[in-house]
Amino acid sequence: MPRSSTGLHALTPQQLTASGSPRGRIYVEAAPGSGKTTVSALRFGLHRFAAPTDPRAVVAVSFTRSATEELRTRVIRQWGSTSLRWPHRIVTLDSLLCDLLFHLLDEGVLHWPGGYTVLDVLDTWRTTLPTKPSRIKPVLQVDDGHIVIRTLNEPQRASHPSTIDFKTAVSAGVCTHDNVREVLQEALTAGPARRALISYFEATMRSLTVDEVFDANDLDRDIFSLAASASSSLTLVGDPWQALYQFRGARPAAMEAYIHENGFTTHYLDDSFRWGTDRQDWLTRRLRRSLPVTLPAGSARDVDMVLALKWQALWGSDPCVLPLAIAPGIGQVQKAICTLILNEIAQNALGMQAVFLHEALITLGLDNEAIATTLRPYLASAAADLKDGHQPGLVWQRLIPSLADSVPMIATTQFARKPLSALARLQLRLARDRLVPGLTCHQSKGREWNTVAVVLSPADASALRHGLDRARANHRALYVALTRARLNTVALT
């Protein structure tokens, strides 16, 4: 039996009104700590059990695995495990897009090379194919319903597989989530694919909830429109102040216009449960009203987390701050190995994992078990040598032969260039008695700590003095950083 009545007395009037709205299209704008996950979970359950004889699915999606898992956990806690009995589900948006592509393939609207209708979809090609920096990017396009392989000449070099390897993999029914998006983006310019997906939504889905909706790009909004035009109930949840994912094509202003133009009923959640002090509540309300703010100064030694717009700013701050990434993303072997050393240090000093550990393992062709069973003694020895003051170049020279034996597919010549700067930065941190973790604003989204220090650039300080502008990406990132603390936010001195 569902347990939706549990804890209803603890909900605010705002949360009760938003979660119980009978409207088919609603938008919930949720300030930090105001209970957006609670409302999303409650609304999912109400729709799930409102029509027990309707075989169509109640579905919720978010953009990251961590946010999806948080919502799934909350729904099970509130409504019980039967709430997610198939076809009802909470998945990433990428998973939903795969379902849509598979449907178009199965219906014969699209034709995959080799006739595949179900694909093996990877996060990245690096798990399967060798990649190298190149401006030539192999992509998938749609030509009269047939999916074809073509190449684009990109303005900047990035890691891509060769066209031959790409063609071989695609012809064997393998692709990445980016390729799924490429195909759907092109397919939806034609009527047959649009009509097929509207019919799909009509037949299979009666309710769709989208979390963190301001992370959506143009393709995502188009998918939401198809669901809504199929008479599915559509709930959008998000906060334009916390839109951070322009790098994946998100356009917050376009999402706001979409909500305004398509008849959504808006519910506001602005009573936050996060703030343990009046100061934090005051700070957030002034930021959202674009009013000037001055932060008190504070030391990294007195906080639980240090945040900055970029990893470089964290590495250049107080040496007791241990940034949880060497650099944004992982593509080079040297960065990947330094990330493994950083992870060893962070686990021992903070009980935390390096941010790009998964990507580092992919670059090296390893898995988590390899760290526990094979590499940890070598990584621990390298960290100990750095702490003892050994020269970074010598530490690297000792480490590489051991790693080359453990990772035979990586040629020794790839280790010739020594990442002395990264090792020196780690060594500087290891000389400290106490370390404090550091993250970027993007990595901090959705998380909270008691006391947070923020590394402010001159531009950041000026923005606060004049009031933040929600239309500017850097200002939104700064807003996210300034609203992570329960008790106190300070400017790092």
Disulfide bonds with the S-S distance in Angstrom:
none
